[in-house]
Amino acid sequence: MITALLADDESHALSLLELLLHQTGDVKVIGRCGNGIEAIAEIARLKPDVAFLDIEMPGMNGLEVAERLGSAACDTQVVFVTAYDRYAVSAFENDALDYLLKPLEVDRLNRTVGRVKRAVARRKSESPEPASTSAIAADNPPAGLQVQLLGEIQVSVEGKGRLKWRTSKEKELFAYLAVHYGSRIHRDVLLDELWPDEHYQKAKVYLHTCVSYLRRDFRQMGMEDAVIYEDEKYSLAPQLERSDYREFVAAAAGLLQTGGNNAEQLERTVNLYSGRLFRSEDYQWADDEIRHTEAAIEAQLLRLTQLYEEQRDYGRMIAAGRRLLQHSPYNEEAYRTLMKAYAGSGKHDEVYRVYEEMERRLDELQIQASDMTLSLYEGLRVRKRG
Amino acid sequence: MRIRTQLAMKRLAKEATASEMAFLQSQIKPHFLYNALGTIMSLCYTDGPRAGELLAVLSKYLRIIFHEDHKEESVLLYKEIELVRAYVDIEKERFGNRLAVEMDVDERLMSFKVMPLTIQPLVENAIRHGVAKKLSGGRVLLSVQRRGSEVEIVVEDNGVGMAERQVRELMDTAGGESDGVGFANIAKRLAHLNGSRPLIESAPDVGTRITVRLPIKDD
């Protein structure tokens, strides 16, 4: 016998469903709720095998209930019930075992009960202690998981390949949650940031779809419940905590603490930076993070050139200066550093070439080199002649 | 030449059917019908006589919709109010004591003619988007009163209400060339009729009040 909980804000609908389920002889209804909030509490208390959730309920609708259950590592199967078009439901199929359309048809209901029976039997045979195994799986990310946000956005697991995004918004949602890892993002904030021009209700549907895409795609990579939903807020699961972006930010913070006088530590940090955050995307919500990381990498490279200059290690100073130029091709200070480095290593023709390159670049902006740069260049030339 | 005329007529007929269908669909929303049938189905097992009554009410609702001449620019207020009553009866059965509806309609206006399908969609919105979304339910007040040469329709609910953004979106769709149903459709026809706009007052957790003024025709 399967135990079931029913949730619908219409009592006639509850009565009919209970009656028809009773007639199947396979289902025992152990609870009835009039709204989604009650349903959450009752499912936690009664732990039914299956919950039949009406989609249109006040307070918390059936989709939100299912989403909440999905992130609570709960064993209750979900079946949606709705008078709406089936296409409106299909986007949420991932969160549910099945869906039923109102008015109910007995044949269709029997098929659903069959599916529930099989799912319950399968689960019972698979996991004698479902709670403990899923807890372990949730804490340990799969071996070789890599989350890359600097440069191109990429998620990969060794042996399972790269995660393939179904839609660009799915990718953007992931990027948003990954950059803000550690804070739980309210649904309305996500709607405003990712779908600013979309109507509220439509945007909500899009968000739901993206969340369920993400969950499904991560499940295929061996990770359950990648997206957590709680109190109308979204966040990524702890197993997705690590990303190259967060590593870089942490390393940069570490530098600030030690004063940034250790060239090795600086090198390690700049090597974590494999490109501009979300390089190929146009995420306006990320403007601040992009600016901060770009400013950090420039400051670190500049600091590196200074350290190498003090150590008279001109080879490394040139390498760091070149990298700095790649980040900021209009930065006069970078050209000055590079000129000093080439002069220090005795490559005076390179000094001239760097100067020319700078003039060309500054010319694009129709500005002239500052006096400071000019006098440095003159100084270096005089030193060469003398 | 004759072929071209025939083709043109055929196209016109097709367009007319399409607009007629769109019109019907805007009135008989599938989910409304499905929910009504689901409710009646349930009553068949528990309260046969009530199921019969409700079938009669649903038939009446459908008859008004089907029989109305949708090209008519005005309709007896009496007919509009009948449609509202049928709709409300069905919804009250569905939502039980979570829905209360009060109607304050000036009986002297019943034989006047107004723009058709204005009141029922507003009441429907108040129930579906206002009261039904609230845990404890709520009530809808419909008032139809004469204001000079106009009739003022006020539909007020104490449901979930709307945030500013939602009100703005509603007004935006109403202002645009939307062929949407419900509110947008009413706003469009109203603008066409006398250039006026519906007034929306709403606050989250407080409720929504929509006020529409229609010119009345006496005949």
Contacts between the chains, C-beta under 8 A, distances in Angstrom:
chain1	res1	chain2	res2	distance
A	9	B	95	7.4
A	9	B	98	7.2
A	9	B	132	7.2
A	10	B	35	7.6
A	10	B	39	7.0
A	10	B	94	5.1
A	10	B	95	6.6
A	10	B	96	7.6
A	11	B	96	5.7
A	12	B	38	7.2
A	12	B	39	4.7
A	12	B	42	3.8
A	12	B	43	6.4
A	12	B	46	7.9
A	12	B	93	7.3
A	12	B	94	6.7
A	13	B	38	5.9
A	13	B	39	7.3
A	13	B	42	6.6
A	15	B	42	5.3
A	15	B	45	7.4
A	15	B	46	6.2
A	16	B	38	6.7
A	16	B	41	5.9
A	16	B	42	3.7
A	16	B	45	6.9
A	19	B	42	7.9
A	19	B	45	5.7
A	35	B	135	5.6
A	37	B	135	7.3
A	56	B	132	7.4
A	58	B	132	6.4
A	58	B	133	4.9
A	58	B	134	5.4
A	58	B	135	4.9
A	58	B	137	7.9
A	58	B	160	7.8
A	59	B	135	4.6
A	83	B	30	7.7
A	83	B	31	4.2
A	83	B	34	4.0
A	83	B	35	4.7
A	83	B	38	6.7
A	84	B	31	5.3
A	85	B	30	7.2
A	85	B	31	7.8
A	101	B	34	7.4
A	102	B	34	5.1
A	102	B	35	6.3
A	102	B	37	8.0
A	102	B	38	4.4
A	103	B	34	5.9
A	103	B	37	4.7
A	103	B	38	4.1
A	103	B	41	5.2
A	104	B	38	7.1
A	104	B	41	7.6
A	199	B	169	5.5
A	199	B	173	8.0
A	200	B	165	6.4
A	200	B	166	6.0
A	200	B	169	6.6
